[in-house]
């Protein structure tokens, strides 16, 4: 059977929810391979405009007639079963494919698929791997959950046989992939509405690691990760972490602002000195994981060193939006308490007078289950602004609301809408402040609208 699988002979592929962070890179790859695509979405975003700029027609709102003419329809797990477009798709007789199945198929096209998974850091480490392959001049493929400036998006087709891919554990998506090199960054309790227990979550990571055909690269400093890989056999195993007992480990030599200088060691030998322009110790470990994976792929050390130095971050990862009148405005995708805590602790070390965190809770289940953890993480900021919860794929069967979270954070304020957020911030910020928007929904719009307001453009 052709490597194209179900795509063989398809002329018109329709994406329901084409603007999603998981759908956009696949749309880029299939577009580059010459397929005719259409798509639909409910929410105007910069990504959706990027889709249009590729010449892909986009329909706003999800309606039955949007699928007309398609001979394959792709949707994400975030599309609910009562979605009228999905109902029409399933009734049409046309094959309907879930996004994770399409991603799984795409990973089979490459001889060396490097798949980065973990509760935190997978977008950044995947993007670092892509930056390194770009510096090498390799015609690589990639699927990243965030946009990387040097490739003009988050997906790339490539012909070299090398691929870097972000492997998401949500609803066991990563078990559909065909990894040659599996990189496990960390394992933390998340998506418990699906996994139910931490043991189930770790078992899924074990299965993912066992699926690797060549090598498992894992964070030996994380107990959950060690548990997950302890019985994985029949492939190379490479450890990384802060401890010198790991195969790969870093030694930080200097840190100033968002720049961290460090040496990378392999089995006690100093490979090279480098730097990254994304803040935080967690990103140093992400760089070490990317280094281990790219060295295994065959990339020379000097290219890895250059790639890390030239990496300025995937968009929405501590992304600097503007600095106006002494106020720094940033945006970060952090949407789990551990990620928010890591981002705010990093911000704490950068010398701002005040840190104002603007958080958009994402999904009712996560907000309900982890509310105390969210409150504790957000308290690291000096001031906290919370918007309404973005329900996304869920209905609010939990009776949870944003004001319940606000009540747990001393001094926090609820600004339900983005208009109210921007009005409040514009009247409140002063020189020396960092305003950082936090969440995986569309809260980045607050940062950009605040920038425009302060520039007199809004």
N, C-alpha and C positions, 0 to 999 in steps of 0.2 A: 504493500500500500504506500502511496505517496506520503512524504513527510508532512504534506499539507493537511492530511487527515480530512476532517469534515469540511475544511476550507476548499478542498479540491473542486474546481469547477464553479465555485460561487462567484457571482458577478456583483451582487449588491448586498452589503452587510450593514445592518442597522443596529446602532448602540442605544439602548435605553439607559439614560444617565451618563451620556458621553463626557460630561465635564468632571466626573469624579476622578480623584487622584489615582485610582487603580485602573480606570478606563482610558484616560488620556494617553499614557505611554503605549498601550496596545493599539489605540487608534493611530498613533504616529507610526508604529511598526507596520501595520497592515496597509496604511496609506502609502508608505515608502515601498511596499511590495506590489503596489499597483491595484489594490482592491478599491472598488467604488464604495464609499461609506456615506451613511447619513446618521444623524443622531438626534436625540431629544434630551431636554433637561428642564428642571423647574426653577433654577436659580442662576441669574446672570453672574458670571465670575470672569476673572481675567483668563482662566483656562479655557472657558467657553469661547472667548474671543480668539484665543490662539487656535482653537479648532476651526473656527470660521476662516481665519487667516490662511489655513492650509487648503481652503477651498471646499471644505466639507459642509454641506447644508445642515443647519441645526434648527429644529423646531422647539419653540418654547412651550412648556406645558406638555403633559403626557396624555395622548389621546389615541384612540384605536386607529384612526386614519394615518398616523405617523408611520406605520409599518408598511404601508402600501409599496409594493414593488420589491421588497426585500426577499432574498432567498436564504438568508440566515439572520437570526436575531440574537444579540448578545445583551445580557443584563447582569447587574451586580446583585449580591446577596442583600444589599440595602433596599432593593426594590421590593415592596411588600406585595403579598399575593393578591390583594384587592386593587392593585394598580391597573387602570383600564387598558393601558398599552400592553402590559404583560398578559392580561386576560385575553386580549385580542391576538397577541402573538401565539399563545398556546392553543388558541382555537383555530388558527390559520392553516395548520398543517405544515407550515414552514418549520425547519429545525430551530429550536431555541437552545442557546448555550449559555451557561452561567460563566461569568467573567473568569472565575478560578480555573474552569476547564479549558478556556481559551489560553490562559497564561500557562497552564500545564503543557498544552500542545506546543506553544512557542518555545518553551525551554528544551523540548526534544530536538529542535532544529540546530542546536549548538553542541559541539563535541566537548566543550569545557564550560559548563554552566556553573558559575560561582554564585551561590544563593545565600544571602545574609539574612538571618532571622534573629529574633530576640524581642523582648517586650519593649525595650528602649534602644534607640540608636541605629536601627536598621536603615533608615533613609540616609542618614549621614554617612555611615560606613559604606553603603552601596554606592553613593555618590562619590566618595573618595576613591573607591575602586575604579569607577568610570573615569574620573579625572586622571588617574594614573595611566589607564589604558589609552586615553586620549593623548597624553604626553608621549606615550610610546609610539604613537602613529598607527596604532592597531585599528582595523576596521571592525570594531566590536559591536555586539548587540547589548542592549540594556533595557531594564524596566525598573524605574526608580519612583518612589512615592512622592517625590518632590522634584521641582524643576532644577536642572543643573545648567548654569549659563553657557558653558562652552559647547553644549550639544543642542542648545536652543529648545529645551523641553525636558521631558522625562523618559522618552522612549526612543530607541534607535534600532534599526534592523541589523546592519552589519553583515559581513561575509567571511570573517576570519575564523569563525568557530568558537571564539571566546565570547562569553556573555557574563554580565553581572546583573543580578536580579534580587530585588527586595522580596523576601519571602514572609508573608504575613500569617500569623497563627490563627487569626480570627476565623471561626467556623472551619478550622482545619484546612484553610486554603493551601497552606504550604505542603500538605500531603498530596496535592495534585501535581506538584512540580517534579522535575527529573534532575535533581542536583548532582553534579559531579563532585563539587567541593561544597560542603555545608559548613557555614560559619554560624556559631551560636554565641551571641553577644551577652545574653543574660536571660533569666526567666523570673518574672515577677507576676503576682496574682493580678490578672486582667482578663476581661471577657468571661467573668465567672457566671454570667447568665447563660453561657453556652457550655463551659467546661465543668461547672458546678464545684469541682474540688481542685486544689493545687496538684494533687497526684494525677488527676486526669490530664491536666495541662502538661505536666512533665512527661507523661507517657506519650503525648503527641509529639513533643520535641524529640523523644527517643526514636519514634518511628521516622521522623524527618531525618535525623542523623543517620539512621540505618539505611535510608534510601540513597545516601551518597555513594557514588560508584568508586570514588578515589580517596577522599580525605574528609575528616571532620576537624575543624578548627574551633576550639571552644575556650570560654572564659573560665580558667581554673580558679579564679578568685570568687566565683559565685557558686554557693553551695547547691542551689537548685539546678544549675547547669551541670555541675559535677555529677549530681544524682542522675540526671537525664542521660549522660553519655557513659556512665560507668560500665555498662554491659554491651556497649556498641563495639562490634568486632568486624574483622575482615577488611579493614581499610586503614590508611594512615591516620594517626591521631596527633594533632599539634595543639599545644596549650599556649594561652597567652594570659597575661594579668600583670599586676604590680609586683608580685613576689618574684625574687630572682630564681626560684625553683621552676618557674614557667619556661617553656621553650623560648617564647618571645616576651620581653618586658621593656618598659620605658624607664628612663631616669630624667626627670624634669630638671633643666639647668637654669631656666629663667622664665619669668612670666610678667608681661606688662600689658595692661588693657586686655584686649581680646587675643593677643598673640602669646603663644606658649612655645618656648624652645625646649627640645628634649633630644636625648640620644635613644636609639632603638638597639637593643641587644638581642642576639640569638645564641642560646646555649652559652652565655657568658661572654661572647665576643661582641664588641661594639661595631655594629654594621655601619651606621652613619648618624650624623646629627641633622636634625631638620626642625621645622617649625610649622605650626598650623595657625590659621587666622580665623578660627572659630573658638570661642571661649570654653573653658571648663576642663577639669581632669577627665570627665567622662569622654570628652572628645579625643583626648590623648589615647585612651584605650581603644576608641573606634579606629584611630589611625594605626594603632599596632595591629588590630585585627585585619584591617585592609592590607597592611604590609605583609602579614603572614600569608594571606590569600593570594596576593599578587606575586610574591616570590615563588609560591608553589606553582603558579601559572607560568612562571618563567621570565617575569619582568625583571630587568637589571636593577640593582640597588640605586644607581644614580637617577634612574627614571622615577622610581618610587619616591626618592627624596625630593625631586623636582615637583612631582605631582602633588605631594602633601603641601609643599610650600605654596604652590599656586592655587590650592583649593581654598575658596573663600566662603564655602558653605552652600548647601542646597537652599533654595528659597524657602522661607517660612521656618528656618532653623536659626534662631537668634538673628534674624535678618534686620539690618539697620534700614529703617524706612526714611528717616530724616533727622537732621539736627537743626533746630530753629530757635533762635534767641536763647541758646544755652540749654534747651530742652531736647533730650534724645528720645526718639520714638523708634521702638523696635517691635518686631512681631515674632512669635514662636509657636510652633505647632503643638507644644506640650499639652496633653489632654488627660494624662494619668497623674495621680498625686506624686509618684516618684519622679516623673519627668518635670513637673512643675517645680518641685523642691530643688531638683538639680539645676534648673534654669535660674531660679531666684537666688540660690546660693552662689551660683556663678556671678550673677549680677551684683550681689553683695560685695564681691571682691574687686569691682571695677571703679569704685570711688565716687559713686553718685551721691548727691545729697539726700534724695528720696527715691524710693522705688515704688511706683504706682502700678499695680498689677490689674489688668482688665481681663476678667475670665468669663468665657462663654462655656457653661457646662454642656457636655455632649453626651447625649442619650440619657434617658430617665433611669435605666437600670444601673449604669455606672455611677450616676450621681447619688442614687439611693444607697447602693451597696458601700460606696467608698466616701460617704459624706464627711465623716470625721477626719479621714485622711486628707481629703481636699482642703478642709478647713485648716488643718495643721500645716499643710504645704503653703497655702496662700498667706498664712500669718507671717511667713518669712518676709513678705513685702511690708513697706511702711504703711501703705494705703491700698485698699482693695475695692474694686468696682466689679460687680457681678451683673451679667445680663440674664435674660430669660434662658431657659434650657433649650438647646437645639435637639429635638427629639429624633431627627433623622429617620432611621428604619423602624422606630418603635412607637407604640401607643403608650400613654401614661397610665399604666395599670398599677402604679406604685403609690399614687397620691403624693408624689414628690414635687417640690417647687423650688425655684431659685431663692426665694426669701428664707426658706429653711436653712440653706447653706449660709446665707448672709448673717442669720441670727447666731451662728456659731463662730463668727470671725469678729473680734472686737473692732469697732469703728468702721466696718465694711458698709458699703452702700449698694443698694439695688437700683440699677438703671435698666429697666426691662428692654428698652429699644436702643438701637444704635444711635438714633437722633438724640435721645436723652444722654447717652454716654458721651457723645462728642460735645454737646452743650456743657455738660458737667466738667469735662476735662479741660476744655478751652478756657473756662472761667477759673480753673483751679490750679493749673500747672504753673511752675516758676523755674527760673534758671537753676540748673544743677539737677533737675529731675530726670529720671528715666521712666517713661511710660512704655510698658510692654504688654501687648495683647497676647493672650494665651488661650489656645484651643484649636481643635482640628476642623471646626466648622468654617464660618465665614467672618469670624471676629476680626480678621486682618483688615476688613473694611473700615473698622473704627480707627485703626492706626493711620490708614491712608486718608480718611476724611478729616482726621485731626490735623494731619500735615497740611492738607489743602486749606482748612479753616485758618490755621496759623499763618499760612502764606497769603491769605486774603483771596484764595481762589474758590472758596466754598461759600 
